[in-house]
Amino acid sequence: SADWQPDQYHDTFQEKIMQLVQTKAGEGKIEDVETDPGEEERKSADVIDLTDLLRRSLAGKSSASKT
């Protein structure tokens, strides 16, 4: 296999997309796109400290096994 030479790589897809955007912009065919009001932004999940839960769980079992 040959060594990677990024200067030889030519991204034709990006060029075609940019040409399309420039053409539409030149013709005044650009529209503002609003987001759907029903769409909510993705919220990050609540992070739970599993080590604390595991410690409490193990502490509860050790006291229960002693009786």
C-alpha positions as CSV (number, residue, x, y, z in Angstrom):
1,S,0.0,0.0,0.0
2,A,1.1,3.6,-0.6
3,D,1.7,6.2,2.0
4,W,-1.1,8.7,2.6
5,Q,-0.6,12.0,0.9
6,P,-3.4,14.4,1.8
7,D,-2.4,16.9,-0.9
8,Q,-3.4,14.4,-3.5
9,Y,-6.9,14.0,-2.1
10,H,-9.6,16.1,-3.7
11,D,-13.0,16.3,-2.1
12,T,-15.3,16.7,-5.1
13,F,-18.5,16.2,-3.1
14,Q,-17.8,19.3,-0.9
15,E,-17.0,21.3,-3.9
16,K,-20.3,20.4,-5.6
17,I,-22.3,21.2,-2.5
18,M,-20.5,24.6,-2.1
19,Q,-21.2,25.4,-5.8
20,L,-24.8,24.6,-5.3
21,V,-25.0,26.8,-2.2
22,Q,-23.3,29.7,-4.0
23,T,-25.6,29.3,-7.0
24,K,-28.7,29.4,-4.8
25,A,-27.4,32.4,-2.8
26,G,-26.6,34.3,-6.0
27,E,-30.2,33.6,-7.2
28,G,-31.7,34.7,-3.9
29,K,-33.2,31.3,-3.2
30,I,-32.0,31.1,0.4
31,E,-34.7,30.7,3.0
32,D,-34.6,30.9,6.7
33,V,-35.5,27.6,8.2
34,E,-37.3,27.5,11.5
35,T,-37.1,24.6,13.9
36,D,-40.3,22.8,14.7
37,P,-41.7,24.2,18.0
38,G,-42.5,20.7,19.1
39,E,-38.9,19.8,18.8
40,E,-37.0,20.0,22.1
41,E,-33.3,20.4,22.3
42,R,-31.6,17.2,23.3
43,K,-30.9,17.3,27.0
44,S,-28.0,15.6,28.6
45,A,-28.8,12.6,30.8
46,D,-28.6,12.8,34.5
47,V,-25.3,11.3,35.6
48,I,-25.6,8.9,38.5
49,D,-22.6,8.0,40.7
50,L,-22.7,4.2,40.5
51,T,-19.9,3.8,42.9
52,D,-21.8,5.5,45.6
53,L,-24.9,3.4,44.9
54,L,-22.7,0.2,44.9
55,R,-21.1,1.1,48.3
56,R,-24.5,1.7,49.9
57,S,-25.8,-1.5,48.4
58,L,-22.9,-3.5,49.7
59,A,-23.1,-1.8,53.1
60,G,-26.7,-2.8,53.4
61,K,-26.0,-6.4,52.5
62,S,-23.1,-6.8,54.9
63,S,-25.2,-5.6,57.9
64,A,-28.0,-7.9,56.8
65,S,-25.8,-10.9,56.5
66,K,-24.4,-10.4,60.1
67,T,-27.8,-11.0,61.7
